[in-house]
Amino acid sequence: MADVEVDVDDPPIAPNIMGCPLVTVSDLPSPTAAGRNLKEWLQEQFNKKPEEQSEDALLHNAAYVGDLDTLRNLLQEDSFKERINEKSVWCCGWLPCTPLRIAATAGHGACVAYLIDQGAEVDLVDVKGQTALYVAVVNGHLDCVTILLEAGADPNGSRHHRSTPVYHAARVGRVDILQELIRFHADVDVDHQLGARPPFGAARTLTTLVVCPLYISAAYRHLHCFRLLLSAGAQADYNYNGPVSREALCKGLASCLLDAVLRHGCAPAFVSLLLDHGAEPSLVSWEEPHSEGAAAAGRGMVDPEALQLYLEARSRVSGAGQEE
């Protein structure tokens, strides 16, 4: 078994631990010869006592396999309590992590709760900028997500990582996890790639929607997540830092959400939800589903019924404007 490496573009499959006999620390394998040199270097970098590597990793090993009894025994000693927030390399891992991050990755809810009770810091990040909450979300562990949020974990994850818990839950369609994050006031529009924000710097108008949770839920056809995000206040015309830049749209440099759901051939319900939540039809210039211009822009997948809903809404807006 190896540590689960998290990548937002290729979500990993959670370890198949549930339903298997409990593995204890004594059952863990030793490092392979092929990986020994790199692992020893990592241990030297992140363990305070390289000469006592096996002892330094005992907390981490126990968290990895969900050995709650061993955790309880170890944390009765002050020397181990002092290590509860150390980022170390353990016997089956390569990425220096805290015991809490390891337990959250594997889905050991009881261990997560106990470590927090014993003083584990919930928002410490690993070397990739991932919090324990983020890896719990990525690996689909709802119980760990709830435990961490109730303990005060930031529902938006860390600004040092390129993704957020909300984004990932929306991407994979975990509406139950998304509901928990929203219940604890997660920002449904947050994106950590924005850079400086006022008062520290001017907000930027960027030209893609790919890190917008609302967009990614539509791209993967997760209608329940899409609806939930809008109900929680997600901006129907969101384009990173606010309303779509009309100038950029004219230049073909940006796309709004209404344009995106049509472009991706989403069902009419996606268009209806956007319109019901205030999306502005005039931001999109569509006429026919298979016109020459649409095909050139990669818009040949449009759902005819969805397009008709949009055209009717745009017509109503245009008619109201002429009457004024």
For each residue, the residues with C-beta under 8 A, 3 or more apart:
1: 15 92
2: 92 93 94
3: 92 93 94 95 97 102 105
4: 12 14 15 105 106 135 139
5: 12 94 95
6: 11 12 105 128 130 134 135 138
7: 10 11 12
8: 11 138 162 163 167 168 171
9:
10: 7
11: 6 7 8 138 168 171 172
12: 4 5 6 7 138 139
13:
14: 4 17 107 139 140 141
15: 1 4 105 106 107 139
16: 19 20
17: 14 20 66 106 107 108
18: 107
19: 16
20: 16 17 23
21:
22: 65 66 67
23: 20 27 28 65 66 67
24: 27 65 67 70
25: 28 58 61 62 65 67 70
26:
27: 23 24 65
28: 23 25 61 64 65 91 92
29: 91 92
30: 91
31: 35 36 39 91
32: 35 36
33: 36
34:
35: 31 32 38 39 94
36: 31 32 33 39 40
37: 40 41
38: 35 41 42 94
39: 31 35 36 42 43 89 94
40: 36 37 43 44
41: 37 38 44 45
42: 38 39 45 46 89 94 96
43: 39 40 46 47 50 53 56 57 88 89
44: 40 41 47 50
45: 41 42 96
46: 42 43 86 87 88 89 96
47: 43 44 50 52 53 56 57 86 88 89
48: 56 86
49: 52 53 55 56
50: 43 44 47 53
51:
52: 47 49 55 56
53: 43 47 49 50 56 57
54: 57 58
55: 49 52 58
56: 43 47 48 49 52 53 83 86 88
57: 43 47 53 54 60 61 88 89 90 91
58: 25 54 55 61 62 70 74 80
59: 62 63 71 74 75 80 83 84 86 99
60: 57 63 64 88 89 90 93 97 98 99 102
61: 25 28 57 58 64 65 67 90 91 92
62: 25 58 59 65 67 68 70 71 74 99 111
63: 59 60 66 67 71 99 100 102 103 106 108 111 115
64: 28 60 61 90 91 92 93 102 103 106
65: 22 23 24 25 27 28 61 62 106
66: 17 22 23 63 103 106 108 110 111
67: 22 23 24 25 61 62 63 70 71 111
68: 62 71 72 108 110 111 114
69: 72 73
70: 24 25 58 62 67 73 74
71: 59 62 63 67 68 74 75 99 111 114 115
72: 68 69 75 76 114
73: 69 70 76
74: 58 59 62 70 71 77 80
75: 59 71 72 80 81 84 118
76: 72 73 80
77: 74 80 81
78: 81 82
79: 82 83
80: 58 59 74 75 76 77 83 84
81: 75 77 78 84 118 119
82: 78 79
83: 56 59 79 80 86 88
84: 59 75 80 81 98 99 100 115 118 119 120
85: 98 100 119 120 121 124
86: 46 47 48 56 59 83 98
87: 46 96 97 98 124 126 127
88: 43 46 47 56 57 60 83 96 97
89: 39 42 43 46 47 57 60 93 94 95 96
90: 57 60 61 64 93 97 102
91: 28 29 30 31 57 61 64
92: 1 2 3 28 29 61 64
93: 2 3 60 64 89 90 97 102
94: 2 3 5 35 38 39 42 89
95: 3 5 89 126 127 128
96: 42 45 46 87 88 89 126 127
97: 3 60 87 88 90 93 101 102 105 126
98: 60 84 85 86 87 101 102 120 121 124 126 132
99: 59 60 62 63 71 84 102 103 111 115 120
100: 63 84 85 103 104 112 115 116 120 121 122 124 132
101: 97 98 104 105 124 126 130 131 132 135
102: 3 60 63 64 90 93 97 98 99 105 106
103: 63 64 66 99 100 106 108 111 112 115 132 144
104: 100 101 107 108 112 132 133 135 136 139 141 144 148
105: 3 4 6 15 97 101 102 135 136 139
106: 4 15 17 63 64 65 66 102 103 139
107: 14 15 17 18 104 136 139 140 141 143 144
108: 17 63 66 68 103 104 111 112 144
109: 112 113 141 143 144 147
110: 66 68 113 114
111: 62 63 66 67 68 71 99 103 108 114 115
112: 100 103 104 108 109 115 116 132 136 144 147 148
113: 109 110 116 117 147
114: 68 71 72 110 111 117 118
115: 63 71 84 99 100 103 111 112 118 120
116: 100 112 113 119 120 122 147 148 151
117: 113 114
118: 75 81 84 114 115
119: 81 84 85 116
120: 84 85 98 99 100 115 116
121: 85 98 100 124
122: 100 116 131 132 133 148 151 152 153
123: 131 132 133 153 154 158
124: 85 87 98 100 101 121 131 132
125: 128 129 130 131 158 160 161
126: 87 95 96 97 98 101 129 130
127: 87 95 96
128: 6 95 125 161
129: 125 126 158 160 161 162
130: 6 101 125 126 134 135 157 158 161
131: 101 122 123 124 125 134 135 153 154 157 158 161
132: 98 100 101 103 104 112 122 123 124 135 136 144 148 153
133: 104 122 123 136 137 145 148 149 153 154 155 157 165
134: 6 130 131 137 138 157 158 161 163 164 165 168
135: 4 6 101 104 105 130 131 132 138 139
136: 104 105 107 112 132 133 139 141 144 145 148
137: 133 134 140 141 145 165 168 169 174 177 181
138: 6 8 11 12 134 135 168
139: 4 12 14 15 104 105 106 107 135 136
140: 14 107 137 172 174 177
141: 14 104 107 109 136 137 144 145
142: 145 146 174 176 177 180
143: 107 109 146 147
144: 103 104 107 108 109 112 132 136 141 147 148
145: 133 136 137 141 142 148 149 165 177 180 181
146: 142 143 149 150 180
147: 109 112 113 116 143 144 150 151
148: 104 112 116 122 132 133 136 144 145 151 153
149: 133 145 146 152 153 155 180 181 183 184
150: 146 147
151: 116 122 147 148
152: 122 149
153: 122 123 131 132 133 148 149
154: 123 131 133 157 158
155: 133 149 165 166 181 184 185 186 187
156: 164 165 166 186 187 190
157: 130 131 133 134 154 161 163 164 165 192
158: 123 125 129 130 131 134 154 161 192
159: 192
160: 125 129 192
161: 125 128 129 130 131 134 157 158 164 192
162: 8 129 192 193 211
163: 8 134 157 167 168 192 211
164: 134 156 157 161 167 168 186 187 190 191 192 213
165: 133 134 137 145 155 156 157 168 169 177 181 186
166: 155 156 169 170 178 181 182 186 187 188 190 213
167: 8 163 164 170 171 191 211 213 216
168: 8 11 134 137 138 163 164 165 171 172
169: 137 165 166 172 174 175 177 178 181 225
170: 166 167 173 178 213 214 216 217 222 225 226 229
171: 8 11 167 168 213 216 217 220 222
172: 11 140 168 169 220 222
173: 170 217 220 222 224 225
174: 137 140 142 169 177 178 225
175: 169 178 179 222 224 225 228
176: 142 179 180
177: 137 140 142 145 165 169 174 180 181
178: 166 169 170 174 175 181 182 225 228 229
179: 175 176 182 183 228
180: 142 145 146 149 176 177 183 184
181: 137 145 149 155 165 166 169 177 178 184 186
182: 166 178 179 185 186 188 228 232
183: 149 179 180
184: 149 155 180 181
185: 155 182
186: 155 156 164 165 166 181 182 190
187: 155 156 164 166 190
188: 166 182 213 214 229 232 233 234
189: 212 213 214 233 234 235 238
190: 156 164 166 186 187
191: 164 167 194 211 212 240
192: 157 158 159 160 161 162 163 164
193: 162 211
194: 191 197 203 204 240 241
195: 201 204
196: 200 201 202
197: 194 200 201 203
198: 201 202 203
199:
200: 196 197
201: 195 196 197 198
202: 196 198
203: 194 197 198 241 242
204: 194 195 240 241
205: 239 240 241 245 248 254
206: 239 240 241 254
207: 248 253 254
208: 211 254 255
209: 212 215 238 239 240 255 256 257 260
210: 215 216
211: 162 163 167 191 193 208 216 240
212: 189 191 209 215 216 238 239 240 257
213: 164 166 167 170 171 188 189 216 217 229 234
214: 170 188 189 217 218 226 229 230 234 235 236 238 257
215: 209 210 212 218 219 238 257 260
216: 167 170 171 210 211 212 213 219 220
217: 170 171 173 213 214 220 222 225 226 229
218: 214 215 221 222 226 257 260 261 264 266 270
219: 215 216 260 264
220: 171 172 173 216 217
221: 218 266 267
222: 170 171 172 173 175 217 218 225 226
223: 226 227 267 269 270
224: 173 175 227 228
225: 169 170 173 174 175 178 217 222 228 229
226: 170 214 217 218 222 223 229 230 270 273
227: 223 224 230 231 273
228: 175 178 179 182 224 225 231 232
229: 170 178 188 213 214 217 225 226 232 234
230: 214 226 227 233 234 236 273 274 277
231: 227 228
232: 182 188 228 229
233: 188 189 230
234: 188 189 213 214 229 230 238 277
235: 189 214 238 242 243
236: 214 230 257 258 274 277 278 279
237: 243 244 256 257 258 278 279 280 283
238: 189 209 212 214 215 234 235 242 256 257
239: 205 206 209 212 242 243 244 245 254 255 256 257
240: 191 194 204 205 206 209 211 212
241: 194 203 204 205 206
242: 203 235 238 239
243: 235 237 239
244: 237 239 248 249 254 256 283
245: 205 239 248 249 254
246: 249 250 283
247: 250 251
248: 205 207 244 245 251 253 254
249: 244 245 246 252 253 254 255 256 283
250: 246 247
251: 247 248
252: 249 297
253: 207 248 249
254: 205 206 207 208 239 244 245 248 249
255: 208 209 239 249 259 260 263
256: 209 237 238 239 244 249 259 260 279 280 283 284
257: 209 212 214 215 218 236 237 238 239 260 261 274 279
258: 236 237 261 262 271 274 275 279 280 281 283 284 310
259: 255 256 262 263 283 284 286
260: 209 215 218 219 255 256 257 263 264
261: 218 257 258 264 266 270 271 274 306
262: 258 259 265 266 271 284 286 299 302 303 306 307 310
263: 255 259 260 297 298 299 301 302
264: 218 219 260 261 301
265: 262 301 302 303 306
266: 218 221 261 262 269 270 271 303 306
267: 221 223 270 303 306
268: 271 272 303 305 306 309
269: 223 266 272 273
270: 218 223 226 261 266 267 273 274 306
271: 258 261 262 266 268 274 275 306 309 310
272: 268 269 275 276 309
273: 226 227 230 269 270 276 277
274: 230 236 257 258 261 270 271 277 279
275: 258 271 272 278 279 281 309 310 313
276: 272 273
277: 230 234 236 273 274
278: 236 237 275
279: 236 237 256 257 258 274 275 283
280: 237 256 258 283 317
281: 258 275 284 310 313 314 317
282: 314 317 318
283: 237 244 246 249 256 258 259 279 280
284: 256 258 259 262 281 310 314
285:
286: 259 262 294 299 302 307 310 311
287: 291 293 294 311
288: 291 294
289: 294 299 300 302 304 307
290: 294 295 300
291: 287 288 294 295
292: 295 296
293: 287 296 297
294: 286 287 288 289 290 291 297 299 300 302
295: 290 291 292 298 299 300
296: 292 293
297: 252 263 293 294
298: 263 295
299: 262 263 286 289 294 295 302
300: 289 290 294 295
301: 263 264 265
302: 262 263 265 286 289 294 299 306 307
303: 262 265 266 267 268 306 307
304: 289 307 308
305: 268 308 309
306: 261 262 265 266 267 268 270 271 302 303 309 310
307: 262 286 289 302 303 304 310 311
308: 304 305 311 312
309: 268 271 272 275 305 306 312 313
310: 258 262 271 275 281 284 286 306 307 313 314
311: 286 287 307 308 314 315
312: 308 309 315 316
313: 275 281 309 310 316 317
314: 281 282 284 310 311 317 318
315: 311 312 318 319
316: 312 313 319 320
317: 280 281 282 313 314 320 321
318: 282 314 315 321 322
319: 315 316 322 323
320: 316 317 323 324
321: 317 318 324
322: 318 319
323: 319 320
324: 320 321
